[in-house]
Amino acid sequence: MRTQRTQHGDGRRRQRAEAILGSALNAGATVSPALAGRMAYAVFRAPLKRGKVLPSEHDVHIRAKTDELVSDGRRVTTYRWGDGERPVLMLHGWQSRASRFAAFVPRLEALGLSPVSFDAPRHGDSEGRTTTVLENAEIAARLQDRHGPFHSVVAHSFGVLCAFLALRERIKAERLVAVAGVSDFGFLVDGFSRMLRLNPTLRAGLRQQVETRLFPEVEKVWERFDATHRPGDIDLPMLIVHDEGDRMVPLQQAHRLVSAYDARAELLVTSGLGHRRILGAPFTVDSALDFLVPQRS
C-alpha cells in the first residue's frame, strides 16, 4: 500500500507541476508570444529527468559489455550482451534507458541472440541535453555497422518511432516488436501541448519551431518521421503490443500501425499494464520471444 500511495502521490505532484508550467507559459504568451514560444520549445526538447537503473535491472545492467560512440560531440554509452551472434537492437523510450529491457536480455541470450542497445543522448549514462528521432535512427545505423545486420528490433514508446525511421532509411532486420509505441510524429507535439494545456497560439508556434529550428534541413518533417510513412518500404513481420488503458500513448497509435502495415502487423492488446509496466510484463516478454523465434515443428 505504501508503494501505491507513493505512486499516486508522484502522479499528483507531476500533474500539479504540469498545470503550473502550462499556466505560466500561457500567461507569458499574452505578454511576449515569442518568448513564451521559445520557452515551450526548450521544455519540449529536454527530457525532464534521467532514468535510473532500477534494482530489478541491476544484475543484467552490470554484466553488459559497455562501449561508447560520439554523436554530435556527445558521448553515447552502448551495451551488448551475449556472444555477438544474431544481434537484436533494443530502443528505449523518452526519459528511459537501455536497462529497462532487463527482462528481455537473459531470454534473448538463451535463444542464441545478442541484445544490443544504447542510452540515447540526455538519457541514462549518455551525455547531452536532448535527442531526436533522427539522431536515434543514425545511432542505430552506427550500431549496425559495428555489430552487423540485426536479427530483429525491440522498441518501446518513443523508441518505436525511432525504430520505424531507422528500418525505413538506415538498418535491416528480420522482425520487429513494438511495445506501447508512438506512431504519429505529430503526437509528440500534440500530446505535450495537451499535457500542459497550451493555448492554440503556443501549439502552432511549437510545431513551427520543430520545423524551423529542430529540423531546418528536413523536408516534410511530419510525414517523414511518421511510422506509417511509406509502409511498403518496411517489409517484415511485426508484433504490436499495447495496453488498452495506456494514458501516455493511447491505443489508437497502435491501430494506426496495424492499419498501415495490414497483414505484416499482429496486434496484442493488454489490460491493466499501462505504458511503462507493459515492457517488462511476463506476457509481453513471452509473446515477444515467441514471435522473434517461432517454434519449428
Secondary structure, DSSP 8 states (H G I E B T S, - for coil): -HHHHHHHHHHHHHHHHHHHHHHHHHHHHHH-HHHHHHHHHHHHHS-SS-----GGGHHHHHTSEEEEEEETTEEEEEEE-SSSSSEEEEE--TT--GGGGTTTHHHHHHTT-EEEEE--TTSTT---S---HHHHHHHHHHHHHHH-S-SEEEEETHHHHHHHHHHHHT---SEEEEES----HHHHHHHHHHHHT--HHHHHHHHHHIIIIISTT-SSHHHHT-TTSSGGG--S-EEEEEETT-SSS-THHHHHHHHHHGGGEEEEEESS-TTTHHHH-HHHHHHHHHHHS----
